[in-house]
Each structure stands twice: as structure tokens, then as C-alpha cells.
Amino acid sequence: DSLMAAHEIYPGFMREIAAMRLLDPEIREIIDEADRTDMENMRQLIRSIQGTIRVRDADAAAYIVYRSVEVVIHETQTTFAEKKQKETILDELTDMIFRYLYEVEGNGTRSDI
């Protein structure tokens, strides 16, 4: 929720940053460094719970989770105007990541989780 909220403060700002990243090598390096830091944080988080999750490769899991969240959050901000739509997408993303990381009993419906 907080990541989605952070992207809602200035809706056009993320588009401007994306354009600046493509045009300015210094901006690209700053953004890439932040991206590497975020990815390392995700890697450490996944490793810290590795004994309790079903995935075996923490690095691959960190990449999949981080990139999935990043892309869905960015695309949701530019594609969906209504708050309810954004909440639904975020709920489904959370469910997808949970199912990816953890074993789910039964038929995997929300009532099983």
C-alpha cells in the first residue's frame, strides 16, 4: 500500500523520471543505484525467510517479486484512474506473490489462505 501511495503523490513525476533516465546518464546512474539497493534489500528479505518458503532460489525469487511489484505499481498508476481498481490490482498482486512464495493448502482459493 505504501509503495502505491508513494507513486500517487505526483502522478506525472514517474513519467518525467522515466524520460530523464533515458536522456541523462547521470540520472540513469542515480536511478540504477537506487534500483540495485532496492533489489539487494529484496534479496536479503527473501533469504531471511528462505526456510519457510517453497522457492529454492532466493536470488531468482527476489528478482521475480521485485520486478513484478515494480512493473505492476508503475503500470497501475498510469492505466487505472479509480482507487478501487488500483486496490483490486494490488490485492491480486499480493495474492499472486503469496502463492508464489508459499505452499497453499486445498485448491488455492482465498478461503484456503
Secondary structure as GFF3:
##gff-version 3
##sequence-region A 1 113
A	DSSP	alpha_helix	2	8	.	.	.	ID=ss1
A	DSSP	alpha_helix	13	23	.	.	.	ID=ss2
A	DSSP	alpha_helix	25	48	.	.	.	ID=ss3
A	DSSP	three_ten_helix	50	52	.	.	.	ID=ss4
A	DSSP	alpha_helix	58	79	.	.	.	ID=ss5
A	DSSP	alpha_helix	83	101	.	.	.	ID=ss6
A	DSSP	three_ten_helix	110	112	.	.	.	ID=ss7
###
